[in-house]
Amino acid sequence: TYEIADRIAVITLNRPEKLNAFDDNMVRELMAALRRFDTDDEALTAIIRGEGRAFTSGADVKARQARSREDLAKRGGPSAHDAKSSDIFSSALNWKPVISAVHGYCLGLGITIAFEADMCVAEEDAKFQITETPRGLAGSGKLINVMSYRGRGSFAVDVSITGRFFSGKEAFEAGVVDRVAGKGQE
């Protein structure tokens, strides 16, 4: 959803029944919301937040696994050509700050969204995990780079290689998260 309050665009990941997991449609919707924000003269800043118990559980693995081998080959991978998560932040024309507001779980693709935003604010007990590692998938290299840029490289390597959960407080102490808040605080 996209709402404006006090010149702030609040973009809400609104698929709480799936812990805001990203399927192709949700990637398209977030890209459209960010394009709308980019050209919206009423909005000076955007906040991306999640509805329900999680910021996002990352990619909707069930939706991607449901595709046939032929469909995967035709698409060139698990997502549609117009729903590549790597394109979410790449089409801005007018730079305006985007803040991610993380609560609950922030997994896999969610970490990319949270940390590619200009600023990340997380609840102290938010649970982050690079889910590609324990599933034996590639993809953690980009996350190592994003987290190394934001904070300590050794922390980024640790959580990428081990695939362990880490808290908002731990991410803040490593310099990856810009600010922490108590549960339910904004």
Salt bridges, closest charged atoms under 4 A:
ASP23 OD2 - ARG15 NH2 3.57
ASP24 OD2 - ARG67 NH2 2.66
ASP24 OD2 - ARG75 NH1 3.14
GLU51 OE1 - ARG49 NH1 3.33
ASP60 OD2 - ARG15 NH2 2.95
ASP71 OD2 - ARG67 NE 3.66
ASP71 OD2 - ARG75 NE 3.00
ASP82 OD1 - ARG28 NH2 2.97
GLU116 OE2 - LYS142 NZ 3.15
ASP158 OD2 - ARG164 NH2 2.79
GLU170 OE2 - ARG164 NH2 2.68
ASP178 OD2 - ARG150 NH2 2.44
